[in-house]
Amino acid sequence: MSLKIYFLRHGETTYSKTGGFCGDLDPELTPEGSMMAQQFAATYAKLPWNAVYVSPMKRTITTAKPLCDAVGIEMQLRDGLREIKYGNWEGETVESVREKYAEEYVNWLAEPAWNAPTGGETSVEIASRSSLVIAEIQEKYKNGNVLVVSHKATIRIILCSLLGIDLGRYRDRIAALAASVSIVKFDIRGPLLEVLGDRSYMDETLRNLPGT
């Protein structure tokens, strides 16, 4: 056997529908987002779980809760799994950021690994704090399944870090739609990406919702 980490992005929120910048903001799931969480639990409760690690935000906690309730496991909250902080951009649309923070936005697009919004975080910083959680999981669980419930940017950055992909290209190389599941297996050869961004467990109506 080997360790498998299932990376689940939280279900739909109003910001994931519109594409606005939402890191430190703490919106609830939409009704559709709650349905995604329920359908995830209905499918994945059949697996034996060692642990569930969750970002301490309402949208991730609410996404993890149906599975935790179904299998009788307590979620473990970790700040290292929080979403990237967007600083002054929080709550803004791409259009408004492009207008208000033009130079900052161009620098962020060109090299987000090292350029952050004012008051925000770089992808290098996200990789650093999230790697501590992954290391904790690897130390505690050599085999079996562990669920990590996190956020769009954070999951993409974690996957880039694990797979040796340039952290500045996380938006260009990895997709993570709402409530999608990516699976990484850890063995003697290191991390192997087995599944990326799967949403086949959802019904077709939820899968076809517009948004990010």
C-alpha positions as CSV (number, residue, x, y, z in Angstrom):
1,M,0.0,0.0,0.0
2,S,0.9,3.7,-0.2
3,L,-0.3,7.0,1.0
4,K,-2.9,8.8,-1.2
5,I,-3.9,12.4,-0.6
6,Y,-7.2,13.5,-2.1
7,F,-7.2,17.3,-2.7
8,L,-10.8,18.6,-2.8
9,R,-11.6,22.2,-3.6
10,H,-14.5,23.6,-1.7
11,G,-18.0,23.8,-3.4
12,E,-19.3,26.7,-5.3
13,T,-19.6,30.2,-3.7
14,T,-20.8,33.4,-5.2
15,Y,-17.2,34.4,-5.9
16,S,-16.4,31.1,-7.7
17,K,-19.4,31.9,-9.9
18,T,-18.2,35.4,-10.7
19,G,-14.4,35.0,-10.6
20,G,-13.9,37.8,-8.1
21,F,-10.8,37.8,-5.9
22,C,-11.7,35.9,-2.7
23,G,-8.9,34.8,-0.3
24,D,-9.4,36.1,3.2
25,L,-13.1,36.8,2.5
26,D,-15.2,34.0,4.0
27,P,-18.4,33.5,2.0
28,E,-20.8,30.7,2.5
29,L,-21.4,28.0,-0.1
30,T,-24.2,28.5,-2.5
31,P,-27.1,26.0,-2.4
32,E,-25.4,24.3,-5.4
33,G,-22.1,24.3,-3.6
34,S,-23.8,22.5,-0.6
35,M,-25.1,19.9,-3.1
36,M,-21.6,19.4,-4.4
37,A,-20.4,18.6,-0.9
38,Q,-23.3,16.2,-0.3
39,Q,-22.7,14.4,-3.6
40,F,-18.9,14.2,-2.8
41,A,-19.8,12.6,0.5
42,A,-22.2,10.2,-1.0
43,T,-19.6,8.8,-3.4
44,Y,-16.4,9.0,-1.3
45,A,-17.8,7.8,2.1
46,K,-17.2,4.3,0.7
47,L,-13.5,4.7,1.0
48,P,-11.6,4.1,4.3
49,W,-10.2,7.4,5.5
50,N,-7.3,8.0,7.9
51,A,-7.8,11.7,8.3
52,V,-9.4,14.8,6.9
53,Y,-7.4,18.1,6.9
54,V,-9.3,21.3,6.2
55,S,-8.7,25.0,5.7
56,P,-10.4,26.9,8.6
57,M,-12.7,28.8,6.3
58,K,-16.5,28.5,6.3
59,R,-16.6,27.3,2.7
60,T,-14.1,24.5,3.2
61,I,-15.5,23.4,6.6
62,T,-19.0,23.2,5.1
63,T,-17.6,21.2,2.2
64,A,-15.8,18.7,4.4
65,K,-18.6,18.3,6.9
66,P,-20.9,15.9,5.0
67,L,-18.1,13.4,4.5
68,C,-16.9,13.7,8.1
69,D,-20.4,13.1,9.4
70,A,-20.9,10.1,7.1
71,V,-17.7,8.4,8.1
72,G,-17.5,9.6,11.7
73,I,-14.2,11.3,11.5
74,E,-13.2,14.7,13.0
75,M,-11.7,17.2,10.6
76,Q,-8.4,18.7,11.5
77,L,-8.1,22.5,10.7
78,R,-4.8,23.8,9.4
79,D,-4.0,27.5,8.6
80,G,-1.5,26.3,6.1
81,L,-4.4,25.2,3.8
82,R,-6.0,28.7,3.7
83,E,-6.5,30.4,0.4
84,I,-4.0,32.8,-0.9
85,K,-4.4,36.3,0.5
86,Y,-5.2,39.0,-2.1
87,G,-4.7,42.0,0.1
88,N,-6.1,45.2,-1.4
89,W,-7.7,43.1,-4.2
90,E,-10.1,41.2,-1.9
91,G,-13.7,41.4,-3.2
92,E,-12.7,43.1,-6.4
93,T,-13.4,41.9,-9.9
94,V,-10.6,41.3,-12.4
95,E,-11.7,44.4,-14.3
96,S,-11.6,46.7,-11.3
97,V,-8.2,45.4,-10.3
98,R,-6.9,45.9,-13.8
99,E,-8.1,49.5,-13.6
100,K,-7.1,50.4,-10.0
101,Y,-3.9,48.5,-9.6
102,A,-2.6,48.3,-13.2
103,E,1.1,47.9,-12.6
104,E,0.7,45.6,-9.7
105,Y,-1.7,43.4,-11.7
106,V,0.7,43.2,-14.7
107,N,3.6,42.2,-12.4
108,W,1.4,39.6,-10.7
109,L,0.3,38.1,-14.0
110,A,3.9,38.0,-15.2
111,E,5.4,36.4,-12.1
112,P,3.0,35.5,-9.2
113,A,5.6,33.4,-7.5
114,W,7.4,36.5,-6.4
115,N,4.9,39.4,-6.9
116,A,1.9,39.7,-4.7
117,P,-0.9,42.2,-4.4
118,T,-0.3,44.9,-1.7
119,G,-1.1,43.1,1.6
120,G,-1.3,39.7,-0.2
121,E,0.8,36.6,-0.6
122,T,3.0,35.1,-3.3
123,S,2.7,31.6,-4.5
124,V,6.1,30.9,-3.0
125,E,4.7,31.8,0.4
126,I,1.6,29.6,-0.1
127,A,3.9,26.7,-1.1
128,S,6.0,27.2,2.0
129,R,3.1,27.2,4.5
130,S,1.1,24.4,2.8
131,S,4.2,22.2,2.5
132,L,4.3,22.0,6.3
133,V,0.8,20.4,6.3
134,I,1.7,17.9,3.5
135,A,4.9,17.0,5.5
136,E,2.8,16.4,8.6
137,I,0.4,14.1,6.7
138,Q,3.3,12.1,5.2
139,E,4.9,11.8,8.6
140,K,1.7,10.5,10.3
141,Y,0.3,8.4,7.6
142,K,2.5,6.1,5.5
143,N,-0.4,4.3,3.9
144,G,-4.1,4.8,3.2
145,N,-6.3,7.8,2.2
146,V,-6.2,11.3,3.5
147,L,-8.5,14.1,2.4
148,V,-7.3,17.7,2.1
149,V,-10.1,20.3,1.6
150,S,-8.7,23.6,0.5
151,H,-9.0,26.3,-2.2
152,K,-8.4,26.9,-5.9
153,A,-5.1,28.7,-5.8
154,T,-3.7,26.8,-2.8
155,I,-4.5,23.4,-4.3
156,R,-2.9,24.4,-7.6
157,I,0.2,25.7,-5.9
158,I,0.5,22.5,-3.8
159,L,0.2,20.4,-6.9
160,C,2.9,22.4,-8.7
161,S,5.2,22.2,-5.7
162,L,4.8,18.4,-5.5
163,L,5.1,17.8,-9.2
164,G,8.1,20.1,-9.8
165,I,6.1,22.7,-11.9
166,D,7.2,26.3,-11.8
167,L,5.2,28.0,-9.0
168,G,4.8,31.1,-11.1
169,R,2.8,29.0,-13.7
170,Y,0.2,27.5,-11.3
171,R,-2.7,29.3,-13.1
172,D,-1.4,28.2,-16.5
173,R,-0.7,24.5,-15.8
174,I,-3.3,23.2,-13.2
175,A,-7.1,23.4,-13.3
176,A,-9.2,23.2,-10.1
177,L,-12.9,23.8,-10.6
178,A,-15.3,24.1,-7.7
179,A,-15.5,20.8,-5.7
180,S,-13.1,19.0,-8.1
181,V,-10.9,16.2,-6.8
182,S,-7.2,15.6,-7.5
183,I,-5.4,12.6,-6.2
184,V,-1.6,12.2,-5.5
185,K,0.0,8.9,-4.6
186,F,3.2,8.9,-2.5
187,D,5.6,6.0,-2.9
188,I,9.3,5.4,-3.0
189,R,9.5,7.3,-6.3
190,G,7.9,10.4,-4.8
191,P,4.5,12.0,-5.6
192,L,2.5,10.7,-8.6
193,L,-0.5,12.6,-9.9
194,E,-3.2,10.0,-10.5
195,V,-6.3,12.2,-11.0
196,L,-6.6,15.9,-11.8
197,G,-9.7,18.0,-11.3
198,D,-12.3,15.2,-11.4
199,R,-16.0,16.0,-10.9
200,S,-17.5,12.8,-12.4
201,Y,-19.2,12.1,-9.0
202,M,-21.5,15.1,-9.5
203,D,-24.7,15.0,-11.4
204,E,-24.6,16.6,-14.8
205,T,-26.5,19.7,-13.7
206,L,-23.8,20.6,-11.2
207,R,-21.0,19.8,-13.5
208,N,-22.3,22.1,-16.2
209,L,-22.7,25.1,-14.0
210,P,-20.8,28.2,-15.3
211,G,-18.0,29.6,-13.2
212,T,-14.6,28.8,-11.9
